[in-house]
Amino acid sequence: MRSLFPLSFSAMLFACGTDQAPGTTRSVPVADTAVTPYADIDWPGYYTGTLRTPNLPEIEFELWVRSDSTFVRRTQFVGRDSIPVGIIGQWHVVNGCMTIGATGDKPDFWRYTATGLLMVDEMGATSTEGPSVVLEKLADELGDAIPRMRLKGTFIYMADAQSFRPCGSSFSWPCVGGMDLGEEEGDPEVALTNVDLQKAYGKAVKKGGDPWTIEAVCTMGMGPAMKGDGADEYIFIEQVIGTASAGCP
């Protein structure tokens, strides 16, 4: 599977350093190629951490940084959100810092540390106005499944082919309605089959192939390859929460 800001290059360079992106099957975009790296950083892996601020619920972060240049991030307000919010996009290395964010939005900047990732600003500095987010790297190897999350994106069904493109992502995934066969605990609030998903799509669009932008409860996991033998990564839609006629923001 699957912005630079108008700041002084030299200031950003000394703030974050310059590091090579890992060797990957898909070329990882690297913005800083003018200076010899001082260290090799193994960015891909699974990271997690918690943001604690006074008088506000804690926010749990989970981040999958994948070697094909994509990332999956889940965030959840502890005690308030029953299902985490997901974002899928492409990560970049900019002057030694990794950027995470949806296409078109200002990304978050992360500096690699001995134990994981530290959120910094575009200058590579930590926040002076509140606590910083620190994500611990728990694993170098990633599993095949991403747990349940709320995800916005565009679903298309045409000629027996179904795909889902998350908002902010440059890539689409094959998609079916129903639950992944992973180890997610509990049942979805609404049981959805692939037939249900196709019927809902048919009612929402004028003709097959038209985009249908929805917010859905999804998981990600492996399924049979769309063409030939082998397997592809799928997005499994368990529940359609709502629709957006205007498309992705």
ZADO-1210 file (C-alpha; in nm, 4 decimals, padded with zeros to 6 digits):
<atoms>
<atom x="00.0000" y="00.0000" z="00.0000" code="MET" pos="1"/>
<atom x="-00.0078" y="00.3410" z="00.0755" code="ARG" pos="2"/>
<atom x="00.4630" y="02.3010" z="00.3191" code="SER" pos="3"/>
<atom x="00.7201" y="02.4417" z="00.3727" code="LEU" pos="4"/>
<atom x="00.6789" y="02.7786" z="00.5496" code="PHE" pos="5"/>
<atom x="00.8488" y="03.1090" z="00.4624" code="PRO" pos="6"/>
<atom x="01.1111" y="03.0670" z="00.7313" code="LEU" pos="7"/>
<atom x="01.4867" y="03.0882" z="00.7295" code="SER" pos="8"/>
<atom x="01.6342" y="02.7632" z="00.6020" code="PHE" pos="9"/>
<atom x="01.9378" y="02.7960" z="00.8252" code="SER" pos="10"/>
<atom x="01.7248" y="02.8463" z="01.1371" code="ALA" pos="11"/>
<atom x="01.5232" y="02.5338" z="01.0638" code="MET" pos="12"/>
<atom x="01.8363" y="02.3414" z="00.9824" code="LEU" pos="13"/>
<atom x="01.9978" y="02.4030" z="01.3179" code="PHE" pos="14"/>
<atom x="01.6702" y="02.3420" z="01.4983" code="ALA" pos="15"/>
<atom x="01.5965" y="01.9946" z="01.3638" code="CYS" pos="16"/>
<atom x="01.9059" y="01.8768" z="01.1817" code="GLY" pos="17"/>
<atom x="01.8895" y="01.6893" z="00.8530" code="THR" pos="18"/>
<atom x="01.8135" y="01.3203" z="00.8302" code="ASP" pos="19"/>
<atom x="01.7571" y="01.0825" z="00.5444" code="GLN" pos="20"/>
<atom x="01.4192" y="00.9222" z="00.4980" code="ALA" pos="21"/>
<atom x="01.4241" y="00.5433" z="00.5182" code="PRO" pos="22"/>
<atom x="01.4481" y="00.3265" z="00.2108" code="GLY" pos="23"/>
<atom x="01.0940" y="00.2404" z="00.1103" code="THR" pos="24"/>
<atom x="00.8982" y="00.0793" z="-00.1682" code="THR" pos="25"/>
<atom x="00.7464" y="00.4174" z="-00.2459" code="ARG" pos="26"/>
<atom x="00.9835" y="00.7123" z="-00.2455" code="SER" pos="27"/>
<atom x="00.9423" y="00.9130" z="00.0731" code="VAL" pos="28"/>
<atom x="00.9352" y="01.2868" z="-00.0073" code="PRO" pos="29"/>
<atom x="01.2385" y="01.4591" z="00.1402" code="VAL" pos="30"/>
<atom x="01.2722" y="01.8366" z="00.1318" code="ALA" pos="31"/>
<atom x="01.6217" y="01.8686" z="00.2780" code="ASP" pos="32"/>
<atom x="01.8802" y="01.7268" z="00.0402" code="THR" pos="33"/>
<atom x="02.1396" y="02.0039" z="00.0427" code="ALA" pos="34"/>
<atom x="02.3200" y="01.9035" z="00.3623" code="VAL" pos="35"/>
<atom x="02.4805" y="01.5728" z="00.4532" code="THR" pos="36"/>
<atom x="02.2744" y="01.3986" z="00.7239" code="PRO" pos="37"/>
<atom x="02.4383" y="01.3553" z="01.0626" code="TYR" pos="38"/>
<atom x="02.2321" y="01.0509" z="01.1633" code="ALA" pos="39"/>
<atom x="02.0155" y="00.7836" z="01.0086" code="ASP" pos="40"/>
<atom x="01.6669" y="00.7806" z="01.1531" code="ILE" pos="41"/>
<atom x="01.4340" y="00.4837" z="01.1297" code="ASP" pos="42"/>
<atom x="01.1038" y="00.6722" z="01.1251" code="TRP" pos="43"/>
<atom x="00.8556" y="00.3893" z="01.0540" code="PRO" pos="44"/>
<atom x="00.6937" y="00.2306" z="01.3574" code="GLY" pos="45"/>
<atom x="00.4049" y="00.2478" z="01.6010" code="TYR" pos="46"/>
<atom x="00.3966" y="00.5418" z="01.8451" code="TYR" pos="47"/>
<atom x="00.1622" y="00.6313" z="02.1276" code="THR" pos="48"/>
<atom x="00.1307" y="00.8977" z="02.3962" code="GLY" pos="49"/>
<atom x="-00.1052" y="01.1211" z="02.5943" code="THR" pos="50"/>
<atom x="-00.1498" y="01.4989" z="02.6008" code="LEU" pos="51"/>
<atom x="-00.2415" y="01.6253" z="02.9480" code="ARG" pos="52"/>
<atom x="-00.3551" y="01.9852" z="02.9981" code="THR" pos="53"/>
<atom x="-00.5236" y="02.1483" z="03.2999" code="PRO" pos="54"/>
<atom x="-00.9050" y="02.1508" z="03.3013" code="ASN" pos="55"/>
<atom x="-00.9315" y="01.9556" z="02.9757" code="LEU" pos="56"/>
<atom x="-00.9755" y="01.5855" z="02.9008" code="PRO" pos="57"/>
<atom x="-00.6614" y="01.3916" z="02.8216" code="GLU" pos="58"/>
<atom x="-00.6024" y="01.3203" z="02.4527" code="ILE" pos="59"/>
<atom x="-00.4598" y="00.9841" z="02.3568" code="GLU" pos="60"/>
<atom x="-00.2490" y="00.9710" z="02.0404" code="PHE" pos="61"/>
<atom x="-00.1711" y="00.6648" z="01.8298" code="GLU" pos="62"/>
<atom x="00.0453" y="00.6998" z="01.5216" code="LEU" pos="63"/>
<atom x="00.1391" y="00.4414" z="01.2631" code="TRP" pos="64"/>
<atom x="00.4298" y="00.5668" z="01.0485" code="VAL" pos="65"/>
<atom x="00.4549" y="00.3289" z="00.7552" code="ARG" pos="66"/>
<atom x="00.7477" y="00.2581" z="00.5248" code="SER" pos="67"/>
<atom x="00.5381" y="00.3222" z="00.2122" code="ASP" pos="68"/>
<atom x="00.5273" y="00.6953" z="00.3094" code="SER" pos="69"/>
<atom x="00.1719" y="00.6822" z="00.4522" code="THR" pos="70"/>
<atom x="00.0659" y="00.7367" z="00.8121" code="PHE" pos="71"/>
<atom x="-00.2456" y="00.6649" z="01.0161" code="VAL" pos="72"/>
<atom x="-00.3184" y="00.8762" z="01.3252" code="ARG" pos="73"/>
<atom x="-00.5912" y="00.8123" z="01.5830" code="ARG" pos="74"/>
<atom x="-00.6766" y="01.0655" z="01.8559" code="THR" pos="75"/>
<atom x="-00.9302" y="01.0292" z="02.1328" code="GLN" pos="76"/>
<atom x="-01.0528" y="01.2470" z="02.4197" code="PHE" pos="77"/>
<atom x="-01.0336" y="01.0156" z="02.7189" code="VAL" pos="78"/>
<atom x="-01.3724" y="00.9683" z="02.8818" code="GLY" pos="79"/>
<atom x="-01.5538" y="01.1572" z="02.6059" code="ARG" pos="80"/>
<atom x="-01.4939" y="00.9886" z="02.2701" code="ASP" pos="81"/>
<atom x="-01.6159" y="00.6329" z="02.2374" code="SER" pos="82"/>
<atom x="-01.4389" y="00.5907" z="01.9027" code="ILE" pos="83"/>
<atom x="-01.1107" y="00.7668" z="01.8102" code="PRO" pos="84"/>
<atom x="-01.0896" y="01.0113" z="01.5185" code="VAL" pos="85"/>
<atom x="-00.8649" y="00.8970" z="01.2364" code="GLY" pos="86"/>
<atom x="-00.6552" y="01.0789" z="00.9763" code="ILE" pos="87"/>
<atom x="-00.4650" y="00.9096" z="00.6938" code="ILE" pos="88"/>
<atom x="-00.2040" y="01.0912" z="00.4878" code="GLY" pos="89"/>
<atom x="00.1545" y="01.0996" z="00.3688" code="GLN" pos="90"/>
<atom x="00.4472" y="01.1834" z="00.5932" code="TRP" pos="91"/>
<atom x="00.7478" y="01.3873" z="00.4836" code="HIS" pos="92"/>
<atom x="01.0902" y="01.4718" z="00.6200" code="VAL" pos="93"/>
<atom x="01.1526" y="01.8481" z="00.6248" code="VAL" pos="94"/>
<atom x="01.4925" y="01.9601" z="00.7504" code="ASN" pos="95"/>
<atom x="01.5258" y="01.6651" z="00.9818" code="GLY" pos="96"/>
<atom x="01.1732" y="01.6825" z="01.1235" code="CYS" pos="97"/>
<atom x="00.8879" y="01.4578" z="01.0211" code="MET" pos="98"/>
<atom x="00.5633" y="01.6277" z="00.9166" code="THR" pos="99"/>
<atom x="00.2229" y="01.4690" z="00.9783" code="ILE" pos="100"/>
<atom x="-00.1008" y="01.6176" z="00.8508" code="GLY" pos="101"/>
<atom x="-00.3774" y="01.6063" z="00.5950" code="ALA" pos="102"/>
<atom x="-00.3055" y="01.7403" z="00.2483" code="THR" pos="103"/>
<atom x="-00.3727" y="02.1152" z="00.2359" code="GLY" pos="104"/>
<atom x="-00.3559" y="02.1658" z="00.6128" code="ASP" pos="105"/>
<atom x="-00.0636" y="02.2970" z="00.8153" code="LYS" pos="106"/>
<atom x="00.1149" y="01.9822" z="00.9367" code="PRO" pos="107"/>
<atom x="00.2428" y="01.8904" z="01.2783" code="ASP" pos="108"/>
<atom x="00.6224" y="01.8728" z="01.3123" code="PHE" pos="109"/>
<atom x="00.7871" y="01.5901" z="01.5050" code="TRP" pos="110"/>
<atom x="01.1492" y="01.5598" z="01.6164" code="ARG" pos="111"/>
<atom x="01.2956" y="01.2157" z="01.6644" code="TYR" pos="112"/>
<atom x="01.4313" y="01.1355" z="02.0121" code="THR" pos="113"/>
<atom x="01.5920" y="00.8344" z="02.1765" code="ALA" pos="114"/>
<atom x="01.2509" y="00.7062" z="02.2866" code="THR" pos="115"/>
<atom x="01.0147" y="00.8267" z="02.0148" code="GLY" pos="116"/>
<atom x="00.8788" y="01.1552" z="01.8825" code="LEU" pos="117"/>
<atom x="00.8518" y="01.5053" z="02.0301" code="LEU" pos="118"/>
<atom x="00.6043" y="01.7542" z="01.8820" code="MET" pos="119"/>
<atom x="00.7791" y="02.0797" z="01.7873" code="VAL" pos="120"/>
<atom x="00.7010" y="02.3874" z="01.5797" code="ASP" pos="121"/>
<atom x="00.8272" y="02.4513" z="01.2266" code="GLU" pos="122"/>
<atom x="01.1477" y="02.5893" z="01.3800" code="MET" pos="123"/>
<atom x="01.2071" y="02.2669" z="01.5686" code="GLY" pos="124"/>
<atom x="01.1356" y="02.4267" z="01.9088" code="ALA" pos="125"/>
<atom x="00.9065" y="02.2877" z="02.1767" code="THR" pos="126"/>
<atom x="00.5998" y="02.4822" z="02.2885" code="SER" pos="127"/>
<atom x="00.6482" y="02.7621" z="02.5404" code="THR" pos="128"/>
<atom x="00.2751" y="02.8033" z="02.6015" code="GLU" pos="129"/>
<atom x="00.1855" y="02.4576" z="02.7293" code="GLY" pos="130"/>
<atom x="00.2855" y="02.0932" z="02.7565" code="PRO" pos="131"/>
<atom x="00.4430" y="01.9185" z="02.4609" code="SER" pos="132"/>
<atom x="00.3207" y="01.5937" z="02.3133" code="VAL" pos="133"/>
<atom x="00.5683" y="01.3070" z="02.3444" code="VAL" pos="134"/>
<atom x="00.4977" y="00.9828" z="02.1592" code="LEU" pos="135"/>
<atom x="00.6829" y="00.6717" z="02.2668" code="GLU" pos="136"/>
<atom x="00.7926" y="00.4317" z="01.9960" code="LYS" pos="137"/>
<atom x="00.6537" y="00.0961" z="02.1018" code="LEU" pos="138"/>
<atom x="00.7335" y="-00.1097" z="01.7947" code="ALA" pos="139"/>
<atom x="00.9414" y="-00.0950" z="01.4772" code="ASP" pos="140"/>
<atom x="00.7261" y="-00.3497" z="01.3006" code="GLU" pos="141"/>
<atom x="00.3633" y="-00.2721" z="01.2209" code="LEU" pos="142"/>
<atom x="00.0796" y="-00.5220" z="01.2277" code="GLY" pos="143"/>
<atom x="-00.1657" y="-00.5738" z="00.9446" code="ASP" pos="144"/>
<atom x="-00.4680" y="-00.4189" z="01.1206" code="ALA" pos="145"/>
<atom x="-00.5615" y="-00.0649" z="01.2293" code="ILE" pos="146"/>
<atom x="-00.8338" y="-00.0588" z="01.4991" code="PRO" pos="147"/>
<atom x="-01.1693" y="00.1123" z="01.4776" code="ARG" pos="148"/>
<atom x="-01.1802" y="00.4880" z="01.4101" code="MET" pos="149"/>
<atom x="-01.4057" y="00.7614" z="01.2742" code="ARG" pos="150"/>
<atom x="-01.2847" y="00.8496" z="00.9275" code="LEU" pos="151"/>
<atom x="-01.4068" y="01.1017" z="00.6685" code="LYS" pos="152"/>
<atom x="-01.3593" y="01.0249" z="00.3031" code="GLY" pos="153"/>
<atom x="-01.5079" y="00.9590" z="-00.0391" code="THR" pos="154"/>
<atom x="-01.6585" y="00.6222" z="-00.1306" code="PHE" pos="155"/>
<atom x="-01.7031" y="00.5183" z="-00.4955" code="ILE" pos="156"/>
<atom x="-01.8748" y="00.2081" z="-00.6327" code="TYR" pos="157"/>
<atom x="-01.8622" y="00.1312" z="-01.0042" code="MET" pos="158"/>
<atom x="-01.8450" y="-00.1880" z="-01.2082" code="ALA" pos="159"/>
<atom x="-01.8135" y="-00.4074" z="-00.8967" code="ASP" pos="160"/>
<atom x="-01.5114" y="-00.2076" z="-00.7783" code="ALA" pos="161"/>
<atom x="-01.5326" y="-00.0188" z="-00.4491" code="GLN" pos="162"/>
<atom x="-01.2812" y="00.2314" z="-00.3159" code="SER" pos="163"/>
<atom x="-01.2480" y="00.4775" z="-00.0291" code="PHE" pos="164"/>
<atom x="-01.0252" y="00.7846" z="-00.0328" code="ARG" pos="165"/>
<atom x="-00.9811" y="00.9403" z="00.3123" code="PRO" pos="166"/>
<atom x="-01.0101" y="01.3188" z="00.3245" code="CYS" pos="167"/>
<atom x="-00.6615" y="01.4671" z="00.3161" code="GLY" pos="168"/>
<atom x="-00.5068" y="01.1589" z="00.1558" code="SER" pos="169"/>
<atom x="-00.3559" y="01.1310" z="-00.1907" code="SER" pos="170"/>
<atom x="-00.4390" y="00.7602" z="-00.2128" code="PHE" pos="171"/>
<atom x="-00.7458" y="00.5381" z="-00.2298" code="SER" pos="172"/>
<atom x="-00.7976" y="00.1955" z="-00.0743" code="TRP" pos="173"/>
<atom x="-01.0227" y="-00.0931" z="-00.1796" code="PRO" pos="174"/>
<atom x="-01.3227" y="-00.0874" z="00.0490" code="CYS" pos="175"/>
<atom x="-01.6067" y="-00.3141" z="00.1603" code="VAL" pos="176"/>
<atom x="-01.8895" y="-00.2834" z="00.4072" code="GLY" pos="177"/>
<atom x="-01.8721" y="-00.5007" z="00.7160" code="GLY" pos="178"/>
<atom x="-01.6287" y="-00.5764" z="00.9933" code="MET" pos="179"/>
<atom x="-01.2653" y="-00.6693" z="00.9548" code="ASP" pos="180"/>
<atom x="-01.1672" y="-01.0062" z="01.0973" code="LEU" pos="181"/>
<atom x="-00.9335" y="-00.8453" z="01.3501" code="GLY" pos="182"/>
<atom x="-00.9441" y="-00.8614" z="01.7274" code="GLU" pos="183"/>
<atom x="-01.1428" y="-00.5424" z="01.7881" code="GLU" pos="184"/>
<atom x="-01.3506" y="-00.5739" z="02.1023" code="GLU" pos="185"/>
<atom x="-01.7235" y="-00.5086" z="02.1002" code="GLY" pos="186"/>
<atom x="-01.9739" y="-00.4873" z="01.8190" code="ASP" pos="187"/>
<atom x="-02.0453" y="-00.1788" z="01.6067" code="PRO" pos="188"/>
<atom x="-02.3541" y="00.0151" z="01.7072" code="GLU" pos="189"/>
<atom x="-02.5071" y="-00.0564" z="01.3671" code="VAL" pos="190"/>
<atom x="-02.4365" y="-00.3805" z="01.1826" code="ALA" pos="191"/>
<atom x="-02.3530" y="-00.2959" z="00.8204" code="LEU" pos="192"/>
<atom x="-02.3051" y="-00.5394" z="00.5344" code="THR" pos="193"/>
<atom x="-02.1557" y="-00.4687" z="00.1951" code="ASN" pos="194"/>
<atom x="-02.5016" y="-00.4947" z="00.0398" code="VAL" pos="195"/>
<atom x="-02.6227" y="-00.2285" z="00.2853" code="ASP" pos="196"/>
<atom x="-02.3309" y="-00.0058" z="00.1849" code="LEU" pos="197"/>
<atom x="-02.4045" y="-00.0445" z="-00.1867" code="GLN" pos="198"/>
<atom x="-02.7749" y="00.0322" z="-00.1362" code="LYS" pos="199"/>
<atom x="-02.6954" y="00.3444" z="00.0666" code="ALA" pos="200"/>
<atom x="-02.4535" y="00.4559" z="-00.2045" code="TYR" pos="201"/>
<atom x="-02.7148" y="00.4013" z="-00.4765" code="GLY" pos="202"/>
<atom x="-02.9633" y="00.6221" z="-00.2894" code="LYS" pos="203"/>
<atom x="-02.7063" y="00.8964" z="-00.2261" code="ALA" pos="204"/>
<atom x="-02.5659" y="00.9460" z="-00.5799" code="VAL" pos="205"/>
<atom x="-02.7110" y="01.0010" z="-00.9239" code="LYS" pos="206"/>
<atom x="-02.5083" y="00.7320" z="-01.1014" code="LYS" pos="207"/>
<atom x="-02.2410" y="00.4729" z="-01.0334" code="GLY" pos="208"/>
<atom x="-01.8933" y="00.6204" z="-01.0101" code="GLY" pos="209"/>
<atom x="-02.0103" y="00.9467" z="-00.8509" code="ASP" pos="210"/>
<atom x="-01.8268" y="01.0339" z="-00.5273" code="PRO" pos="211"/>
<atom x="-02.0105" y="00.9899" z="-00.1974" code="TRP" pos="212"/>
<atom x="-01.8391" y="01.1729" z="00.0884" code="THR" pos="213"/>
<atom x="-01.9189" y="01.0253" z="00.4271" code="ILE" pos="214"/>
<atom x="-01.8031" y="01.0008" z="00.7858" code="GLU" pos="215"/>
<atom x="-01.7818" y="00.6362" z="00.8807" code="ALA" pos="216"/>
<atom x="-01.6629" y="00.3987" z="01.1485" code="VAL" pos="217"/>
<atom x="-01.3830" y="00.2040" z="00.9844" code="CYS" pos="218"/>
<atom x="-01.1057" y="-00.0435" z="01.0426" code="THR" pos="219"/>
<atom x="-00.8121" y="-00.1269" z="00.8151" code="MET" pos="220"/>
<atom x="-00.6818" y="-00.4732" z="00.7404" code="GLY" pos="221"/>
<atom x="-00.5762" y="-00.7144" z="00.4701" code="MET" pos="222"/>
<atom x="-00.8089" y="-00.8716" z="00.2166" code="GLY" pos="223"/>
<atom x="-00.7869" y="-01.0559" z="-00.1159" code="PRO" pos="224"/>
<atom x="-00.6042" y="-00.8708" z="-00.3930" code="ALA" pos="225"/>
<atom x="-00.8272" y="-00.6823" z="-00.6335" code="MET" pos="226"/>
<atom x="-00.6300" y="-00.8317" z="-00.9217" code="LYS" pos="227"/>
<atom x="-00.4400" y="-01.1566" z="-00.9243" code="GLY" pos="228"/>
<atom x="-00.3248" y="-01.3492" z="-00.6211" code="ASP" pos="229"/>
<atom x="-00.1981" y="-01.2093" z="-00.2942" code="GLY" pos="230"/>
<atom x="-00.3556" y="-00.9522" z="-00.0658" code="ALA" pos="231"/>
<atom x="-00.4302" y="-00.5796" z="-00.0524" code="ASP" pos="232"/>
<atom x="-00.4956" y="-00.3484" z="00.2387" code="GLU" pos="233"/>
<atom x="-00.8652" y="-00.2652" z="00.2727" code="TYR" pos="234"/>
<atom x="-01.0760" y="-00.0086" z="00.4533" code="ILE" pos="235"/>
<atom x="-01.3711" y="-00.1871" z="00.6164" code="PHE" pos="236"/>
<atom x="-01.6750" y="00.0350" z="00.6788" code="ILE" pos="237"/>
<atom x="-01.8753" y="-00.0781" z="00.9824" code="GLU" pos="238"/>
<atom x="-02.1137" y="00.2159" z="01.0075" code="GLN" pos="239"/>
<atom x="-02.1965" y="00.5291" z="00.8073" code="VAL" pos="240"/>
<atom x="-02.2374" y="00.8131" z="01.0572" code="ILE" pos="241"/>
<atom x="-02.3265" y="01.0904" z="00.8145" code="GLY" pos="242"/>
<atom x="-02.2818" y="01.2334" z="00.4662" code="THR" pos="243"/>
<atom x="-02.1295" y="01.5550" z="00.3298" code="ALA" pos="244"/>
<atom x="-02.2693" y="01.6846" z="00.0009" code="SER" pos="245"/>
<atom x="-01.9858" y="01.9368" z="-00.0337" code="ALA" pos="246"/>
<atom x="-01.7175" y="01.6662" z="-00.0358" code="GLY" pos="247"/>
<atom x="-01.3967" y="01.6661" z="00.1624" code="CYS" pos="248"/>
<atom x="-01.2993" y="02.0036" z="00.3115" code="PRO" pos="249"/>
</atoms>
